[in-house]
């Protein structure tokens, strides 16, 4: 009996096959309808502005509005968590008024909000929590938050609308990558604008950056209207429908057979939602108790009040779900799958909650600190390059296995930062973390969008983002305290203990991949392969 491997089974043949599939997939994507580029091109500008604002918002709150680190963290939580909450409320609006109208409306409201933030830093309105400056900034951020609740679901609904089964995986990866491309350029826009206008917009030129971002938002909204006309939209929908009908491949047949063989909706495991949500409420309450007690701002009565209020909200949620047996939150595996990602997703939140402070303070006096915006946004350019490549090469891989591998690769490099501030270790951390993010995040977004019933893509995208809302909210509750404790302002002459901070964050992130591995057999019984 020969031990020789079968023809075509070697690594060279496998590499050629992967590259051929990569070329075919990208070729098909580049020929996608023009309407898709009406989403992709403005998405670059929006990525630049959104992540640019997140990078400088903490510094703006601390130095311009005169908030402390803890309160600045709460502002971050209100913005990032509020966006995801707004997606839960407004996710289905794009399904009703259409992709084009949703994108144009949301971008227009976002521009108005950013103008108000720029005005708050330009006018002399006083400083501090509750000042007119703070209220004007908060009003502008609130408009931006509400607009994002409509913009993000509409953009992903547009990708689904303008792609066929062959180009869908790359379509979701590309839009994810394009936002990150814009985020990378935000570092250069912000740093150069800030240094150029520091004298005209004291104390640090950040107000000038907000004005530039307002202008870029206006440009993005105009491009959306010019590219996605009603005729262009209609032609794109007709073309995608025709291409989809023609793609009666063996892969699609196998996917259809797998769908038929999957357990019916009535057999899906039902999560004991009340105990599960109650556990979340108690965990949040315990976390707030620890933080606020360290600040001397909470007592046992306050904690009990918070817990009772939390359980009242949980009870209302339980009653809502009890009357809706087909709601996605009634499926135990779906709930586990999206909620178990919260620990590793905290690393996303630390990209703006922690890393800008870390680079500005732990590397004080160096070029890293002077251009902290650029170093804070190295991850986005890596995601822009890696995300579509990895998506094309792994388009046929099982989603769950990709989630396990990707979350492991993303979480493990955090331990590198435990060794202390070192620019080379930081760059290695960013590189490896970005590879892990590119492996799992776009596939998760695709999975949520594709399981949505017809006409409910925006709604499901909003539901799928609920754990991300909790991630932003929870992380912002403690990030300010951690920064103030382990990475204080240099002028305070307090010890830097950034290694301890990153060690805690590394252990938190590792919960996700470990839990995914432990639950893989249970999850395999209810999840079909999607790719």
N, C-alpha and C positions, 0 to 999 in steps of 0.2 A: 504493500500500500504506500503510495507516494505521500511524502510530507510537504510537497510543494504547495504553496498557496494558490488558490484559483486565480485564473487570469483576471486582471483588473482589480485585484484586492489589495495591492500594495499602496504605500503612502503616497507615491508619486501620482498614481491613478486617482486616488481619493482627492488629492490636491487639485488635479486638473478638473475633476468633476465639480468640485466646490467653486473653482474660479469660473467655469463655464456657466454654472447656475447663477453666480454673482453677476456675470456680464449680461446674461439673458434677463435677469430681474431688473437691473438698472436700465437696460435698453428699453424695456417695456415702460418703466416709470418715467423716463425722459420723454416718452411719447404720450404721456398722460394728457388729459384735456387741459386747455388753457386756464379754465376756471380754478384748477388746483393751485396754479401759481398765484392766483389772486388771494389765496390763503397763505401760501408759503412766503412770498416776498414781504408782505406787511408783518408777518410773524417774526422776521429777522429784526425789524425795527422795534417791535414790541418786546422781544427778548432783550434787546439793548437797553430799553428804557426801564423795564420791570426789574431786571436784576441789577441794573445800575442804581436804581432807587434803593433797593434792598441793601446794597453794599454801603451806601453813604447815609442811610436813614438813621442808624445808631449814632454816628458821629454828629449828624445834624441835630438830633435830639439832645445829645450831651453838651455840645459846644455852642450851638445856636439857641436852642430853646431852654437850655440850662436844666435838663432833667438828669437824675442820677441813673446809674447803669441799670438798676432794677426797673425803674419806670420806663426807661428806653426799651427794655426787653418786653414790657407789657404792650408798648406801642407796636413793636414788631408782631407780637401775638395777635393784636387786634387787626393788623393789616393782613398778615398771611393766613391766620385762622379765619378771619372774616371773609376772605376771598373764597375759601373752600366752603364755608357755610353758605355764602351767597350762591355758589354753584348748586348746592342742595336745593335752594329755593327757586333758582331761576334756570336750572338745567333744562327743564322741559319747554321753556319759552321759545328757544330756537327751533324746536320741532313745530311750533305753531306759526311763527311769523316768518320763518325761512332763514337760511344761512346768510344771505346777502344783507338783509335788513338787520339781522342780529349783529353782524360784524360792524357795520357802519354805525349803528346806534351806540354800541358799547365803546367803540374807539372815540366817538365824539364826546361821550360823557367822561371817559378817562382823561381826555385832553383838558376838559374844564377842571377836573379835580387836580390835575398837576399844575395848572395855572394858579390855583388857589394856594397850593403848597409853596410855589415859587414866590407868590406875593407875601406869604407869611414870613419868609426870610428876607424880603426886600424892604417892607415897611417897618417902621419903628413902632412896635405894638407891645413892648414889654416882654419879659421872659418868665419862665417857670410854669409849673402845672396849674392850669386854670386861667392863664393869661390870655389876652386876645390873640397873641401870636400862636399859642398852643391850640386854641379853639379854631382858628382859621386853618392851621395845618391839619387838625383832626377832621374838619369838614371836607377839605380836599381829599384826604385819604379815604374818607367814607364814600365819596363819589367814585373814587378809583376802585374801591373794594366791590361796590355794587356792580360797576361796569364789568369787572372781571368775572363776576358770577354768570354773566351772559356770554362774554367773549370766549372763554375757554371751551365750554361745551359746544358752542357754535362752530369753533374751529375744527374740533375733532369730528363733529357731525359732518362738516364739509369734506374732510378727508374720506370718510366713509362714502359720501355721496359721489365723489369724483374719482374713486379708484375701483378697480375690479379685483377679483380674488387673487390674481397674479401680482398685482402691484400694491395690495393693501398693507402687507407687512412693512415694505420699504416706505410706503406713504406715511404711516404712523411714526416710523423711525426718523424720517427726514424732517417732519414738522417738529419733532422733539429736538432733533439736532440743530435745526435752523434757529430755534429760540436760544439755544446755547451758543450758536455762532454770534448772534447779536449780543449776548451777555459778555462774551470775550471782548468785543470791541468797546463795550461800555467802560471797561477799565481805562482804556486810553482816552476816550472822550471825557470821562470824569476827571481823571488826574490832570490832563492838560488844561481843561477849562478851569478847574479849581485853581491851579497855579497862576493862570493868566489873568484871572479876575479877582484875585484875593484882595486887592486894594479897593476895587469898586464895590465889591460885595463882602464886606468884613463880617465875621472875623476870619473866614477860611475859604471864601469863594463858592461855597456849596449852593447858595441861592442861584448863582449863574448856571450851575449844572442843571438845576430844576427847570430853568427857563429853556435851556437847550433841549431837554427831554420833552417839554411841552410842544416845541416845534416839530420834533421828530414824530410825536404821536399824531399831529395834524397831517404830516406827510403820509403816514401809514393809512390813515382813514381815507384820504383822497385816492391812494393807489387801490384800495379795496373796491371803491365805487367805480373806478375807471376800468379795472380788469374784469371784475365779475359783473357784467351787465346781464340783464334778463335773458337776452338772446344767447349769450355765452353759457349761462347756467343751463338753459334748456337743451342746447346742443350737447353739453357735457353729460347730462343725465341720460339722454337718448343713446349716446355712444357707449357709456358704461353698461347700460342695460343690454345693448347688443353684444358687447364683448363678453359679458358674463354668460349670456345664453350660449355663446359659441365655445365656451371653455368646459366642454363635457369630457374632462380628462379622467384617467384612472384614479388619480389622486382625489379628485372631487367625488368620484363614486365611492371610494373607500371612506371618505369623510362622511358621506351621506349614510353609508351602512353603519358606521360607528355611532352616528346620531340616532339611528333607528334602534340600535342595540342598547343605547344608554337607558338608565333607569328612568321611568316616567316621573314627572314632577311630583306626583303624589307620594312617591317612595323616597324622595329626598329626605335625609335626616333632619329632624326639626330640633334646632338648638333650644335648650331651656333658656329663653331670652331674658326672663326676669332675673334669675340668679346671675346670668352673664353680665347684663347691664348693671346690676347692683354691685357686682365685683368691680366694674370699671368706676362706678361712682365712689366706692370706698377707697379705691386706689388713688383717685384724684384728690379726695378729701385728705387722705394721709399725706400725700405729697405737699398739699397746700399747708397742712398743719406744721410739717417739718420746716418749710421755708419761712412761713410767717412767724412761727414761734422763735426762730433764730433772729428775726427782726424785732421781736417784742411787740408784734401787732395783732396777736390772736390769742384767745384763751379757750378753755373747754366749751364754754357756752357758744362762742363763735363757730367752733368746729361742729357742734351738734346742730346748730342752725343750718350750716352749710350742708350737712349730711341729710337733714330732713328735706331741705329744698331739693337736693339731688335726687332723693328717692321719689319725691313728688313728680319730678320730670321723668324719671325712669318709669314710674307707674303709668304716666300718660303715654309714653312711648310704647309700653307693653300693650295697653288697651288699643292703641292705633294698629299695632301689628297683629293682635289677636283677631281683629275683624278683617284682616287681609291675608288669607292663607297663601296667596300666590306672590306675595311681596318677596323680593330677593333676600331680605334680612331674615326670612323664615327658613332659609336653607342653611343648615349648619356648616357645610363645607365651604360655601360661598363666604359666610361671615368669618369663619376661621381664616380663610385664605387672605382676605383683605385686612383683617385686624392684626394678624400676626406679623405683618410687615411694618407695624408702627416702630418697633425698636430700631431696625436698620434705617428707617426713613428719618430718624432723628439726625443722622449724618447729613441729609439734605438740608434740614433746618439750620444746622450749625454752619453751613456755607455762608449764611448771612448773620446768624445770631452770635457766632463765636469767632469764626476765622478772621473777619475784618478787624475786630478788636485784638485778636491774638497777633496778627501781623503788625498792626500799628503800635502795639505796646511791647510785646515780647522782643521785637526786633527794632526797638526805638534807636534812632540815630543812624540807621542804615538805609540803603536804597530800597530795601524791602518795605520799610515803614513809610518812606516818602511816596512810594508808588504802591501802596497796599491794595488799591483798587485793581491794579493789573494782576498782582499775585493772587488776589481773591477770586479772580475770574479765569484762572487757567483751566479749571475743570470744564467750563462750557466749551472751549475750543477743542478739547480732547473728545468730549461727547459728540460734537459736530462731526468729527472725523470718524470716530469709532462706532457710533450708533447705527448708521445705515450699513456699514460694512459687516458688523456683527449680526445685524438683523438679516441681511441677505445670506450670510454663511450659515446661519442657524435657523432659517425660516421653517425647516422641516423638523426641527428638534421639539421634543415634548416640552410644553410650557412649564410644567412643574419642575422638571429637572433643571431647566434653565433658571428658574427662580432660586433653587437651592444653590446652584453653582455661582450665580451672580451675586446673591446676598453674602455668601462666604467670601468671595473675592473683594466685595465692597467693604465688609466689616473688618477683616483681619488687618489691613494696613494701618488702622487707627492705632495699633499698638506701637508703631514706629514713633509716633509723637510723644510717647511716654518717656523717651530718652531725653527730652528737653528741646528747646528751640534750636533748630539746625535747618538751614535753608535746603540742604540736599535731601534730608529726610522728609521735609515737608513736600518737596517736589515729587519724591518717590511715592509718598502717601497719596498725593493728588492723582498721579498717573494710575496707580493700581486701583484706587477707589473708583476712578472714572471707567476703567475697564469693567469692573463689576456692575456699575450703574448701567452701562451700555448693554450689558448682557440681559438684565432682567426688567428694567423700567419700561422700555417701549413695548415689550411683549405683554406686560401686565395691562397697559393701556389698550393694546389691541384686543386682548382677551375680554376686557370689560365691554368694549364697544361691540364686539362681534356676538356676544351672547345676548345682547339687547334685542328684544322683539322689534319688528318693523315699525318705524315711526316713534320709537322710544329711546333712540341713541343718546340724545342729550340728557334725558332723565337718568338713564343708567350710568352715564359718565359722572353725573352729579352724585349718585348714590355710591359709586365706586370711590369717590374722593372723600367720603366721610371720615375714614381713618386718617387720611392726610390732614383733615381739619383738626382731629384730635392730636395728631403729632405736632402740628404747629402750635396749638394751644398749650399742650403740656410742656413742650420744650421751652417755649417762651416764659413759662412760669418760673423755671429755675435757672435759665441761662444767664440772666442778669446777675443773680446772686452768685453763680459760679464764676462769672467774669470778675465781679467785684472782689471775690475771695481769693481766687487763684491767679488772676491776671489783672491786677489793679493798675490804675493810672501811674505812670512813672513818677510824676511829681509828688505822689503820696509817700514815696520811699518805703513801700511795703514789699515784703518778699514775693517773688514770682514762683508759683508752684504749678506751672502749666502741665507738668508730667502727671501729677495726680488727677488733674481735671480730665485729661485725655484717657487715662486708664479707666476711669469711671465710664466715660463715653464709649470706650471700646467694649467693655463688658455689656453695656446696654445693647449695642448694635449686634453683638453675637447671639442674642436671644433669638432673633428671627431665623437665621439659617439652621441653628440647632433644633428649634421647634419644627421647622419644615421637614427636617430629616426624620425626626421622631414620629411625625404624623403622615409620612409618605404612603404607607400601606392603606390607611384609612382614607386618605384623599384620593388614592388611585382608584378606589371602588366607585367614585362618583364623578370623576373628571374625565372627559374625553380629550383626546389629543387635539390641540388647535394649533395651526401654523399656517 
